[in-house]
């Protein structure tokens, strides 16, 4: 898992670069389910969308991407889809 992401660049970081870095962090996490999360960015605000099986996974996704350089805020819109009891 990436503990911090450093991005060397002059000036501000573009939204598409932030998205790529956030996707990379999710992909390299220890939780394969996080790869399903959709990431969008607008002026440093990162939006997470999708569906995960638990609030724990939802929180993990948020924590993984909040350390990406250029992210000023994370809006976590991931839905928790609990399996139906049998």
N, C-alpha and C positions, 0 to 999 in steps of 0.2 A: 504494500500500500504506500502511496506517496504521502509523506508527512507534510511537505510544503512544496509548492510549485513556484519555481522562479522563472520568470520570463524576461530576458534581457531585450529591451527595446527602447528606442528613443521616443519620447512623446507618450501619448496615451495608448492604451491597449484597445484594439478594435473589438467590437462585439463578437465577430466571427472567431477571433482568436481565443476569446474567453470561453466560447462554446466548445471549441476544439479541446482546450485544456480541461474543461469540466468533464467532457465526455471521456477523455483519457483517464482522468482520476477515477471515474465511475468504473471504467473498464478494468483498471488495474487494482481495484479494491478486492478484498478477500471474499466478497459476496457477489456471485455471478448474477443474481437477480437485479442488481443495480444497473446492469447494462441496458435494461429495458426502459430506463427513465429517459424521458424526452427533455432536452435542455434548450432554452432560448435565452437570449440576453438583449437587453435594451439599456444602453447608457450605464453599464455596470450592474444593473439589476438582473439577477439570474432567476429564471422561472423554471421550476421543476414540475413536470407533469407525467402522468402515467398511473399505473396501478401496481401496488406491491402487497404482499400477503400480511404484513404486520406494521404496527406503528414503530416498532424497533427498526425495521428496514427503511421506513420513511425518514426517521431521524438520522440513520446512518448516511443516507443519500445526501441529506442536507449538510451534515458535518464534513463529508468528503469534499464537497465542492466549495464550501465557504472559505477555504484557504487559498483558492485560486487567485493569483494576482489580478487586480482589476475589478474584482467582485466587491461591490459596496453593500449589496443586500441580496438575500436569498428569499424568494417567494416560493414556498413549498406547497404546490397544489396537487401533490401526489395523493391519490385515493387509496384507502386501505380496503382491500377486498378479502374479507375473511371467508374461508371455505365454509360451505353449508354443512351443518352436522348431518351425519348419516342416520 
